[in-house]
């Protein structure tokens, strides 16, 4: 599975959500005190952009209807729907995100 590079990692502040397009796929990338995370940016409930939402207690909250998704599992906390989670690693100030082969 290929890794895609986002640099510098330091441009993403703790508590911030940003949208990136990587290999034709929109991702919401954020940072907590525990580190970085990346999820598909589209809420499966109503198609809202999760990167336009907010981070609340380990979940990304959709700005349209307030549906929340766990940032570590992608599990929907309100309706059982899921968003795909993508592995992240940091090396110095370089953030790398892994996407499955069939996604690229």
Backbone torsions as a table, in degrees:
resi	resn	phi	psi	omega
1	UNK	NA	127.4	-176.3
2	UNK	-75.0	147.9	174.2
3	UNK	-101.8	140.0	179.1
4	UNK	-117.1	137.8	-172.7
5	UNK	-97.4	132.2	169.7
6	UNK	-120.8	124.0	179.4
7	UNK	-133.4	149.9	-13.8
8	UNK	-83.3	149.3	178.3
9	UNK	-64.4	-30.0	-176.9
10	UNK	-65.2	-13.8	179.1
11	UNK	-75.0	-13.0	176.7
12	UNK	-98.1	111.6	-178.5
13	UNK	-81.6	155.2	176.3
14	UNK	-57.4	131.3	-179.6
15	UNK	88.6	-5.7	-176.8
16	UNK	-92.1	146.3	173.5
17	UNK	-118.9	132.0	177.7
18	UNK	-131.9	150.9	176.9
19	UNK	-101.3	133.0	175.0
20	UNK	-130.5	145.6	171.6
21	UNK	-105.5	120.8	-178.7
22	UNK	-127.3	122.5	179.1
23	UNK	52.4	40.3	177.6
24	UNK	77.9	9.2	-178.1
25	UNK	-119.1	131.2	177.6
26	UNK	-84.3	127.8	-180.0
27	UNK	-124.4	146.4	167.6
28	UNK	-97.2	126.0	180.0
29	UNK	-119.2	132.9	-178.4
30	UNK	-143.2	178.3	-177.5
31	UNK	-140.9	134.6	173.6
32	UNK	-121.0	-178.9	176.4
33	UNK	-62.4	-24.3	179.9
34	UNK	-85.6	-14.4	178.8
35	UNK	136.7	-159.5	-174.8
36	UNK	-96.7	156.9	175.2
37	UNK	-146.3	158.7	176.8
38	UNK	-143.6	132.8	178.5
39	UNK	-133.6	159.7	168.6
40	UNK	-56.9	143.5	-173.0
41	UNK	-85.1	-5.3	-174.5
42	UNK	-102.6	124.3	175.2
43	UNK	-69.6	125.5	-179.3
44	UNK	-69.5	-15.8	-179.1
45	UNK	-73.1	-53.5	-175.4
46	UNK	-135.8	8.6	176.8
47	UNK	80.7	11.5	-179.8
48	UNK	-68.2	155.8	177.8
49	UNK	-84.0	111.9	-178.3
50	UNK	-62.7	-28.5	179.2
51	UNK	-67.0	-16.6	176.6
52	UNK	-92.1	-1.0	179.0
53	UNK	-87.9	-145.4	-179.7
54	UNK	-141.4	162.4	177.7
55	UNK	-99.2	127.8	-177.3
56	UNK	-143.3	110.6	174.7
57	UNK	49.9	50.8	176.5
58	UNK	79.8	16.7	178.3
59	UNK	-136.4	148.7	172.5
60	UNK	-95.6	130.9	-176.1
61	UNK	-108.9	124.4	-179.9
62	UNK	-66.7	137.7	-178.2
63	UNK	-74.3	-14.1	-175.7
64	UNK	-80.9	-59.2	-177.6
65	UNK	-121.5	3.8	176.8
66	UNK	80.7	15.9	176.9
67	UNK	-68.6	139.2	-174.9
68	UNK	-114.4	145.4	-179.3
69	UNK	-131.0	126.9	179.6
70	UNK	-60.2	131.2	-175.7
71	UNK	-76.3	-15.2	179.8
72	UNK	-96.5	-29.4	-177.0
73	UNK	-113.8	-21.5	-174.9
74	UNK	80.4	-1.4	-177.3
75	UNK	-67.0	135.2	175.6
76	UNK	-73.0	128.1	-178.1
77	UNK	-86.7	-9.0	-177.1
78	UNK	-112.1	-35.9	-172.7
79	UNK	-132.1	3.8	178.6
80	UNK	80.9	-6.3	175.7
81	UNK	-67.4	165.0	179.6
82	UNK	-134.0	152.3	168.7
83	UNK	-116.4	150.7	-177.4
84	UNK	-75.0	134.8	176.7
85	UNK	-100.0	139.3	179.9
86	UNK	-118.4	129.8	179.9
87	UNK	-59.8	142.7	178.3
88	UNK	-128.0	143.3	171.5
89	UNK	-136.3	150.5	177.6
90	UNK	-120.4	132.2	176.6
91	UNK	-129.1	103.8	-173.7
92	UNK	66.8	-117.2	178.4
93	UNK	-111.5	22.6	-179.9
94	UNK	-109.6	123.7	176.6
95	UNK	-100.6	128.8	176.7
96	UNK	-118.8	138.9	-179.9
97	UNK	-122.9	134.8	-178.3
98	UNK	-100.6	131.9	175.1
99	UNK	-119.1	142.9	178.4
100	UNK	-66.4	151.1	-177.7
101	UNK	-51.6	-46.8	-176.5
102	UNK	-67.8	-11.8	179.0
103	UNK	-84.9	-21.2	-172.7
104	UNK	-86.4	NA	NA
